[in-house]
Amino acid sequence: MSSPRVAAVFVILLLLLVGASEAAISCSDVVKDLRPCLNYLVNGSGKPPTACCAGVSALASAASSSADKKAACECIKSSAKNINYKADLAKALAQNCGISLPFTVSPNLDCSK
């Protein structure tokens, strides 16, 4: 399984908001928001825990600028390198959290865009 898939899921969520400024979000904030999803993405099945969906929503709200989204994407890609996660859960995370996305989740998502 490829770690870019996890990154792609969260990057798609971050792309919900459009803006332009310097990144105010830190990698530690990103990790804190997504930590409740880790066990689910590695060992889970079915619907993600409420805390996971709350963290994903919090991250999407916190990443209010393009710079924030890019910083969060890079953080997620870096952090996900050593995680053996279930790709199907990562791909469906947004939908399973009740978040409708107008994008296709892809492991080839480029953080620079």
N, C-alpha and C positions, 0 to 999 in steps of 0.2 A: 504494500500500500504506500502511496506517495504522500508525504507531508504537505506538498503544495495544495492538496485538496482541502485540508483543514484551513490553510491560509485563505484559500479562495472563498470558502464559506464566509469567513469573517470579513474579508475585504468587500464582498458583495454587500454585506450588511452595512459596512461603513460608507459605501457609495450611495446610500439612501439620502444623504444630505450633501449639498453642494455648497462650497464656499472657497475663499482664497485668503489665506493669511499664514503666518508662521505656525508651526506645530506647537500646541500647548499641551498636548497629551504625551505622557511619558510611557515607556515600555512597562514600568512597574504598574501603572494604572491599567494598561491593557491586560496584563497578566492577572491582576487582581479581579477584574471584571469577568474574565473567562475561566478562572480557576474552577468555579463550580461545574464547568462543562467537562473537565478533564476525565474524571472517572466514567462519565456517561460515554464519551467518545472512545474510550479505550475498552470498557467492559460492559457498557449498557446495551439496551435494546428498547424498542418502542419509543415512547415520548420522553423528551429530556426533562430533568427535574426543574421545578419552578425556579429555583435559584439560578440555574444555568440560563434559562430564558430571560430572567431579570438581568443577569450580567450582560447578555448579548444586547438587550435593549439599552442598558446603561452605556455600554460602549458605543453603540450607534448614536446615542444622544451626545456623548462626550466628544466624539470625533466630528466636530462641526465645520471644519475647514478641509480643504484639499490636502494641506500639509499634515493635518492630524490623521487623515485617512491613510496617507502614504506612510507616515510614521507607524501607525498601528499595523498596517499590512506587513511592513518590514519586521516589526517585532514578532508578529504571529509566525511569519515564515521562519525566522531565526529560532524561535522557541519550539516550533513544531518538528524540527529536524530530528529530534531524538525520541519522538513519540510514536509508538506503534498503535495507531488508532484504527477504528473501523470506518473505512471510506464511505460506506453507505450512510452511516449516521452523520458523518461530517457533511456530506452532500445534502442531506435532508434536514439539517439542523434548523435553518430559517423557517422552512415550512412546518416542521414539527413544533416550533415555538409560536406558530401562528403569525409569522411575518411573511407577507406577500412581497416577492421580489420580481421586478421586471427584467432580471438578468438571468443568464444561464450560469450556474456554478461550474467553474472550470479549473482544473489543476494548472492551467497555463496562464492564469491571471498575472499580469505584470503590475507590480506595485508602483511603478513610475507613472502610470497612466491614471 
